[in-house]
């Protein structure tokens, strides 16, 4: 009984995770290498902000 319950819970959680991941809007967007690099640089700038402030 415990084995069936644990299998059902874990598989149910994996189904929920897959469903939520597939609903993400950024799956439909393709970014080029330059766009990805620009996004990475801008996220670093936001994270560190101004120095000395």
C-alpha positions as CSV (number, residue, x, y, z in Angstrom):
1,X,0.0,0.0,0.0
2,X,2.8,2.5,0.9
3,X,4.6,1.7,-2.3
4,X,1.6,2.4,-4.5
5,X,0.9,5.6,-2.6
6,X,4.5,6.9,-2.9
7,X,4.6,6.1,-6.6
8,X,1.4,7.9,-7.1
9,X,2.6,11.0,-5.2
10,X,5.9,11.2,-7.0
11,X,4.5,10.7,-10.4
12,X,1.7,13.2,-9.7
13,X,4.3,15.8,-8.7
14,X,6.3,15.1,-11.8
15,X,3.2,15.6,-13.9
16,X,2.4,18.9,-12.2
17,X,6.0,20.1,-12.8
18,X,5.9,19.1,-16.4
19,X,2.6,20.8,-16.9
20,X,3.8,24.0,-15.3
21,X,7.1,24.0,-17.3
22,X,5.2,23.5,-20.6
23,X,2.9,26.5,-19.8
24,X,5.8,28.9,-19.5
25,X,5.6,31.7,-22.1
26,X,9.3,31.8,-22.7
27,X,9.3,28.4,-24.4
28,X,7.9,30.0,-27.5
29,X,10.7,32.6,-27.8
30,X,14.0,31.8,-29.5
31,X,16.9,34.1,-28.6
32,X,20.1,34.2,-30.5
33,X,23.5,33.9,-28.9
34,X,23.9,37.7,-28.8
35,X,20.5,38.2,-27.1
36,X,21.4,35.7,-24.4
37,X,24.8,37.4,-23.8
38,X,23.1,40.8,-23.6
39,X,20.6,39.5,-21.1
40,X,23.4,37.9,-19.0
41,X,25.3,41.2,-18.9
42,X,22.3,43.3,-18.0
43,X,21.3,40.9,-15.2
44,X,24.9,41.2,-13.8
45,X,24.5,45.0,-13.9
46,X,21.2,44.9,-12.1
47,X,22.5,42.5,-9.5
48,X,25.7,44.5,-8.6
49,X,24.2,48.0,-9.2
50,X,26.4,51.0,-8.6
51,X,29.6,50.5,-6.7
52,X,30.2,52.7,-3.7
53,X,26.6,53.7,-3.3
